[in-house]
Amino acid sequence: VNTPKIKLKRIFEILIGEWPYLSVSLIASLFFVLFNSLSIWLTASLLNSIFTNYDQLIADYKVLLLKDNPTLNEKLKLFANDFILRESPEETLKILCLLIILIFIAKNIFLYLKNLSMSFAQLRIVTLLRNRLYAHYHSLSLSFFHRNKSGDLTSIIIHDIGNLSGAVGTTFQKIIVEPFNILLFGVLLFIISWKLSLVAVLIIPLSQVIISIIGKSIRRKSRRNTRQIGGILSIITETLSSIRIVKAFVMESFEIKKFNKES
């Protein structure tokens, strides 16, 4: 079966039809990334509070208060310390632990909402495409079905469109969520240490090249796997639909060998 080129316009038309679910997933994704970054910041503050003397924390806080032109990193530290620091180390630790628990709960709530709304959108898109494709099959001429194996057509409507469900979620993650996540973490890195951030920036292109090579290899294997599944489904469909003929001519061993060779 020749795979037709899918126009982006048609894909966007389908996606726009699911805008309520995608909008909820987008908003939940942004809040998840925000709370995820905040949880990392608070976890770092917790470790700093545990491994640093409390008197030293108070002294550092007072030094920051007296600074005329604090850096952005120092401003964030002041903002965090205003919420966290209390009269005793025990109270400070309690407040910090409570904040971390609340942030992690909020983060996971938004993660659940993101995944749930995206699952609904994926299910509706796949159902729509399967129904359209099945209806399209019925509009085709008999010559089309003579040219193409029934197993290949079955594989497209079940396997290929099923894969599309995961592709929708993955594409949404790569286009919307990951750039925002990278941007926020990049800002945090530059705030904490611009020198270490520059080292990370130099490493990223190398990692992207490696990921690209691995990704191409996986896609090639996935295409081969899809073709193989189509062949297997064709053999199963043809054999089971003509099982009486197979048994009448005692061709069981031949069909088994044929199936084993394909799989």
C-alpha positions as CSV (number, residue, x, y, z in Angstrom):
1,V,0.0,0.0,0.0
2,N,1.4,3.4,-1.0
3,T,1.2,5.7,2.0
4,P,-0.3,9.1,0.9
5,K,1.3,12.4,2.0
6,I,-0.8,13.9,4.7
7,K,-1.3,17.6,4.3
8,L,-0.6,19.7,7.4
9,K,-3.8,21.7,6.8
10,R,-5.9,18.5,7.3
11,I,-4.0,17.6,10.4
12,F,-4.6,21.1,11.9
13,E,-8.3,20.8,11.0
14,I,-8.6,17.6,13.0
15,L,-6.6,19.1,15.9
16,I,-8.7,22.3,16.0
17,G,-11.8,20.1,16.4
18,E,-10.4,18.9,19.7
19,W,-9.3,22.4,21.0
20,P,-11.2,22.1,24.4
21,Y,-9.1,19.0,25.4
22,L,-5.9,20.4,23.9
23,S,-6.4,23.8,25.6
24,V,-6.8,22.1,29.0
25,S,-3.7,20.0,28.3
26,L,-1.7,23.0,27.3
27,I,-2.7,25.0,30.4
28,A,-2.0,22.0,32.7
29,S,1.3,21.5,30.9
30,L,2.5,25.0,31.6
31,F,1.5,24.9,35.2
32,F,3.2,21.5,35.5
33,V,6.5,22.9,34.1
34,L,6.2,25.9,36.4
35,F,5.6,23.8,39.6
36,N,8.3,21.3,38.5
37,S,10.9,24.1,38.3
38,L,9.7,25.5,41.6
39,S,10.0,22.0,43.2
40,I,13.6,21.8,42.1
41,W,14.4,25.2,43.5
42,L,12.8,24.3,46.9
43,T,14.5,20.9,47.0
44,A,17.8,22.8,46.5
45,S,16.8,25.1,49.3
46,L,16.0,22.1,51.5
47,L,19.4,20.6,50.9
48,N,21.1,23.9,51.6
49,S,19.2,24.3,54.9
50,I,20.2,20.8,56.0
51,F,23.9,21.0,55.2
52,T,24.3,24.7,56.2
53,N,24.5,26.0,59.7
54,Y,21.2,27.9,60.6
55,D,23.2,30.9,61.9
56,Q,25.1,31.1,58.7
57,L,21.8,31.1,56.7
58,I,20.5,34.0,58.8
59,A,23.8,35.8,58.3
60,D,23.7,35.3,54.6
61,Y,20.1,36.5,54.5
62,K,21.1,39.7,56.4
63,V,24.0,40.3,54.0
64,L,21.6,40.0,51.0
65,L,19.2,42.5,52.6
66,L,21.9,45.1,52.9
67,K,23.0,44.8,49.3
68,D,22.2,47.8,47.1
69,N,22.1,46.1,43.7
70,P,21.5,42.4,44.2
71,T,21.6,40.1,41.2
72,L,18.6,38.2,40.0
73,N,19.8,35.1,41.7
74,E,20.1,37.0,45.0
75,K,16.7,38.5,44.6
76,L,15.2,35.1,44.2
77,K,17.0,33.9,47.3
78,L,15.6,36.8,49.2
79,F,12.1,36.1,48.0
80,A,12.4,32.4,48.9
81,N,14.0,33.2,52.3
82,D,11.1,35.5,53.1
83,F,8.8,32.5,52.9
84,I,11.1,29.9,54.4
85,L,13.2,31.4,57.2
86,R,11.6,31.3,60.7
87,E,12.8,32.0,64.2
88,S,14.3,28.5,64.7
89,P,15.8,25.9,62.4
90,E,13.1,23.4,63.3
91,E,10.3,25.9,62.2
92,T,12.3,26.7,59.0
93,L,12.6,23.0,58.1
94,K,8.9,22.4,58.8
95,I,7.8,25.3,56.5
96,L,10.2,24.1,53.8
97,C,9.0,20.5,53.9
98,L,5.4,21.7,53.9
99,L,6.0,23.9,50.8
100,I,7.7,21.0,49.0
101,I,4.9,18.6,49.7
102,L,2.3,21.2,48.5
103,I,4.3,22.0,45.4
104,F,4.7,18.3,44.5
105,I,1.0,17.6,45.0
106,A,0.1,20.6,42.7
107,K,2.7,19.4,40.2
108,N,1.3,15.9,40.0
109,I,-2.3,17.2,39.9
110,F,-1.5,19.2,36.8
111,L,0.5,16.3,35.3
112,Y,-2.6,14.1,35.8
113,L,-4.9,16.8,34.1
114,K,-2.4,17.1,31.2
115,N,-2.3,13.4,30.6
116,L,-6.0,12.9,31.0
117,S,-7.1,15.7,28.7
118,M,-4.5,14.6,26.1
119,S,-5.7,10.9,26.3
120,F,-9.3,12.1,25.6
121,A,-8.0,14.1,22.6
122,Q,-6.0,11.2,21.3
123,L,-8.9,8.8,21.6
124,R,-11.3,11.1,19.8
125,I,-8.8,11.8,17.0
126,V,-8.0,8.1,16.5
127,T,-11.7,7.2,16.5
128,L,-12.5,9.9,14.0
129,L,-9.7,8.8,11.6
130,R,-10.6,5.1,11.9
131,N,-14.3,5.9,11.1
132,R,-13.3,8.0,8.1
133,L,-10.8,5.5,6.8
134,Y,-13.3,2.6,7.2
135,A,-15.9,4.6,5.3
136,H,-13.3,5.4,2.6
137,Y,-12.5,1.7,2.2
138,H,-16.2,1.2,1.3
139,S,-16.0,3.9,-1.4
140,L,-13.0,2.3,-3.2
141,S,-13.3,0.0,-6.3
142,L,-12.8,-3.7,-6.3
143,S,-9.6,-3.3,-8.3
144,F,-8.0,-1.5,-5.3
145,F,-8.7,-4.6,-3.1
146,H,-7.2,-6.9,-5.7
147,R,-4.0,-4.8,-5.8
148,N,-3.6,-4.6,-2.0
149,K,-3.6,-7.3,0.6
150,S,-6.4,-7.3,3.2
151,G,-3.8,-7.7,5.9
152,D,-2.0,-4.5,4.9
153,L,-5.3,-2.6,4.9
154,T,-6.2,-4.0,8.3
155,S,-2.8,-3.0,9.6
156,I,-3.3,0.6,8.4
157,I,-6.6,1.0,10.1
158,I,-5.6,-0.7,13.4
159,H,-1.8,-0.4,13.7
160,D,-0.9,2.8,11.8
161,I,-3.7,4.9,13.2
162,G,-3.0,3.4,16.7
163,N,0.5,4.7,16.3
164,L,-0.9,8.1,15.4
165,S,-2.4,8.3,18.8
166,G,1.0,8.3,20.4
167,A,2.4,10.6,17.7
168,V,-0.2,13.3,18.6
169,G,0.8,13.3,22.3
170,T,4.5,13.2,21.4
171,T,4.3,16.0,18.9
172,F,2.3,18.1,21.4
173,Q,4.9,17.4,24.1
174,K,7.8,18.4,21.7
175,I,6.2,21.5,20.3
176,I,4.6,23.0,23.4
177,V,5.7,21.5,26.6
178,E,9.4,20.8,26.1
179,P,10.4,24.2,24.7
180,F,8.7,25.9,27.7
181,N,10.4,23.4,30.0
182,I,13.8,24.0,28.4
183,L,13.3,27.8,28.5
184,L,12.4,27.8,32.2
185,F,15.2,25.5,33.2
186,G,17.6,27.5,31.0
187,V,16.7,30.7,32.8
188,L,17.1,29.0,36.2
189,L,20.6,27.7,35.1
190,F,21.7,31.1,34.0
191,I,20.4,32.7,37.2
192,I,22.3,30.1,39.3
193,S,25.5,30.1,37.3
194,W,26.0,31.5,33.8
195,K,29.4,29.8,33.5
196,L,27.9,26.3,34.0
197,S,25.0,27.2,31.7
198,L,27.5,28.0,28.9
199,V,29.1,24.6,29.3
200,A,25.6,23.0,29.1
201,V,24.8,25.0,25.9
202,L,28.0,23.7,24.3
203,I,27.1,20.1,25.1
204,I,23.4,20.3,23.9
205,P,24.3,20.3,20.1
206,L,26.4,17.2,20.5
207,S,23.6,15.4,22.4
208,Q,21.1,16.5,19.7
209,V,23.2,14.9,16.9
210,I,23.4,11.6,18.9
211,I,19.6,11.7,19.5
212,S,18.9,12.4,15.9
213,I,21.0,9.5,14.7
214,I,19.3,7.1,17.2
215,G,15.9,8.5,16.2
216,K,16.4,7.9,12.5
217,S,17.5,4.3,13.3
218,I,14.4,3.7,15.4
219,R,12.1,5.2,12.7
220,R,13.6,2.8,10.0
221,K,13.1,-0.2,12.3
222,S,9.5,1.0,13.0
223,R,8.7,1.2,9.3
224,R,10.1,-2.3,8.7
225,N,8.1,-3.6,11.7
226,T,4.9,-2.0,10.3
227,R,5.4,-3.7,6.9
228,Q,6.1,-7.0,8.7
229,I,2.9,-6.7,10.7
230,G,0.9,-6.0,7.5
231,G,2.3,-9.2,6.0
232,I,1.5,-11.3,9.1
233,L,-2.0,-9.9,9.2
234,S,-2.5,-10.8,5.5
235,I,-1.4,-14.4,6.1
236,I,-3.6,-14.7,9.2
237,T,-6.6,-13.2,7.4
238,E,-6.2,-15.3,4.2
239,T,-5.6,-18.6,6.2
240,L,-8.5,-18.2,8.6
241,S,-10.9,-17.1,5.9
242,S,-10.0,-20.2,3.8
243,I,-9.4,-22.6,6.7
244,R,-11.7,-25.2,5.2
245,I,-9.7,-25.3,2.0
246,V,-6.5,-25.6,4.0
247,K,-7.7,-28.6,5.9
248,A,-9.3,-30.2,2.8
249,F,-6.0,-30.2,1.0
250,V,-4.0,-31.0,4.2
251,M,-1.9,-27.8,3.8
252,E,-1.5,-27.0,7.6
253,S,2.2,-27.5,7.6
254,F,2.7,-25.4,4.5
255,E,0.7,-22.5,6.0
256,I,2.6,-22.8,9.3
257,K,5.9,-22.6,7.5
258,K,4.7,-19.7,5.5
259,F,3.7,-17.9,8.7
260,N,6.9,-18.7,10.5
261,K,8.9,-17.3,7.6
262,E,7.0,-14.1,7.6
263,S,7.2,-13.6,11.3
